[in-house]
Amino acid sequence: MVIELIKRFEELIKEVAEAKETRLRFGAKLLSVSELAEQYYCEKKVELKRLYGEEETLEMKLGKEAHKILLKDSIKVKREELWHKISLGKPILAREMLLLGKYADIIIAGIADAIFFYKGFPIVLFEHKFSSKQIPFRNHHSN
């Protein structure tokens, strides 16, 4: 099973690398999870970021530093080793894990801040947000 997962992951990476034409806007080869979610908040913002890039704010810089602190005691392992440990059913907390999937002909990519695996299954996905705001934006509330 692990070998099949790794093989599928590598196939998706190869497909992204070799993609020449795409039906996504701006010639994008894949769609990030954050862009997918962000378009529900403001589709124009996603378009402007694609056209002009994004200016790094102080909050973004602080968030990057906070993420580095979370990684400080982590042990870097190869993807194959991580999948092998997960398949053994051991409790594993994986940080900054690249995830790829495909919906129709669109490859979707995201990096999870952390995922806790137990008995080979993802139990909890952690998404850390470092903001000075005490209350989440209205669109971040669950209904």
MOMOKA-V575265 format. One record per helix or strand. SS is the DSSP state (helix for helix, strand for strand). FROM is the first residue (numbers start at 1). TO is the last residue. If there is no record, write none. Layout:
ss from to
SS FROM TO
SS FROM TO
This chain:
ss from to
helix 2 18
helix 25 27
strand 31 32
helix 33 41
helix 43 52
helix 58 71
helix 79 87
strand 92 103
strand 106 118
strand 121 126
helix 138 140
